[in-house]
Amino acid sequence: MSVPSCTQIVLAARPQGAVRASDFRQETVPLAEPAEGQVQLQVLYLSLDPYMRGRMDERKSYAPPVPLGHAMEGESVGRVIATRHPDYAVGDIVLARTGWRSHANVAAAGLRKLDPAAAPVSTGLGVLGMPGFTAYSGLRFIGQPRTGETVVVAAASGPVGSLVGQLAQIQGARAVGIAGGARKCAHVKDELGFDAVVDHGDPDFPALLADACPDGIDVYFENVGGAVWQAVLPLLNKYARVPVCGLIAQYDGAPAQGPDRLPATMREVLSRSLTLRGFINTEFAAHYPDFLREVGEAVASGRIRYREDIVDGLENAPRAFMGMLKGANFGKLLVRVS
Amino acid sequence: MSVPSCTQIVLAARPQGAVRASDFRQETVPLAEPAEGQVQLQVLYLSLDPYMRGRMDERKSYAPPVPLGHAMEGESVGRVIATRHPDYAVGDIVLARTGWRSHANVAAAGLRKLDPAAAPVSTGLGVLGMPGFTAYSGLRFIGQPRTGETVVVAAASGPVGSLVGQLAQIQGARAVGIAGGARKCAHVKDELGFDAVVDHGDPDFPALLADACPDGIDVYFENVGGAVWQAVLPLLNKYARVPVCGLIAQYDGAPAQGPDRLPATMREVLSRSLTLRGFINTEFAAHYPDFLREVGEAVASGRIRYREDIVDGLENAPRAFMGMLKGANFGKLLVRVS
């Protein structure tokens, strides 16, 4: 019998500006036996998420960088193919941090079992996983929209934005989405049911956003940064809340040129008593069971809708990831690994 | 008997960049009789505060601008010299929004009586007035320092900063002040009793601030903006809180040149789960009685110390105000009007 092997994508170089294909390298490595307390997984779906861009840089962030030559980090849904832990049987479907790999031995302690009868298992990486919980916790604990208020979110067809808007509506607020292109905008309005949507690629974007928010903006859920913020800032109402969970538009950016936009932002923070609050969803981990129950029920009943963008083959992960950083994905981006 | 008159300083021109003497004009105008429900005041002390700079601009802020040709706005301590309201007698000392004037007729409804036996009446414009309440409310409701945490505040010899540090210590936190020049720094450390002080004019300011904050910064009380923020940002701890009550360093600024410092600020907001929260003390007005009682007792007992910088003569108000915007005052800046 041949030695079992694992395909993986490693970080080959730290990006200089925009991520390039040469920053990644595909390798085939032997797959060891699982150790006591571990299970061996065959990865079914790998999640690609904007936060991974930060892990490619050496810069200190909320988590340490991926070391050069190591597999890219990431969460996936996998099937147990060998087990050395009594709670897990071969065939179980679990959520795990395997990285960008076809197979992995992982400690059973960090796993969560998924029930394929409750929802498609891929949702554990999206609407019922980390992106969904980011939307849920940021909106509930920081944004705190009240009835009749206006909530704006960018990347509104993506896994975080799509849930932010739908949850805002459930809480009685008005949801205004920002997305790129007619196809995504139509999805946000017609399929997800946002009250309004604005195309950030339209030359009149700032004016269109103002039109879509006649009563100003009470909550801006910041997951993109960059130019969208400049259009949002003048529309923020007194006491507006800005949960900040991502800045995808500036992850790849060159060193920032002028003018310096910080003084104007600080002036508005002061004069309109704004709250800007960064967060990582793990801060609210105690509320994860509430999230799973509430959003799980709403997904099961069809009240909350979601969209996945599934790419086939681990070898295509780098290209799909680079596309996502430019907004090319349409829905939660997943790689079907096997 | 000659017609009674009033001296006042009006806004003659909107500043272009730094405020100049020609932006003000002194006038003598007749003083009318007080109307029913009003009292007539002789102004004793006029308060000069950084927020007044904002009122000179046309730009929308949290309060409307002073119209050209109108008296500059401001709060003062005055003595009642005529009364048409039963609650006020000639000789009463009150806090009022008279503007930069020697005399004024004001509605009794907006006044607060001061008790000269409780504290020097000038403190009603400083440590026991609006600046003090800004320090108190921003620290208590936004900064929320915990025992052992580090609180940093700039303009630490001024009326807001000096109270922020002393209140932080009362709450069990470590107080680090930032001030300009050896004289102010010595006052902050030796008279006010801050745990450490750093001179923002020192060429090694960022490194000195880092040395003074070996455990990072948990609360940065932002009342200056500009270069100090750049030194503070890398030192902020995870979940640090930044109450923003003023930005004096950028009030006079030219249009902002590059580099654009906003992306770096937003990146830190995200990666360290920071809270930036602008506020105007009126938001917390319900807590004003608590403030007066708590801080009043601490001032009376000598536990909280304060310093006033008193300039004689209303005609010197513009020069004193311009100096304050450059940090020339040393303590709460007041004009002794009569």
Interface residues (C-beta under 8 A of the other chain):
Chain A: G54 K60 S61 Y62 E222 G225 G226 W229 K238 V244 C245 G246 L247 Q250 G253 P255 A256 Q257 G258 P259 D260 R261 L262 P263 A264 T265 M266 R267 E268 V269 L270 S271 R272 S273 L274 T275 L276 R277 G278 F279 I280 E283
Chain B: G54 K60 S61 Y62 E222 G225 G226 W229 K238 V244 C245 G246 L247 Q250 G253 P255 A256 Q257 G258 P259 D260 R261 L262 P263 A264 T265 M266 R267 E268 V269 L270 S271 R272 S273 L274 T275 L276 R277 G278 F279 I280 E283
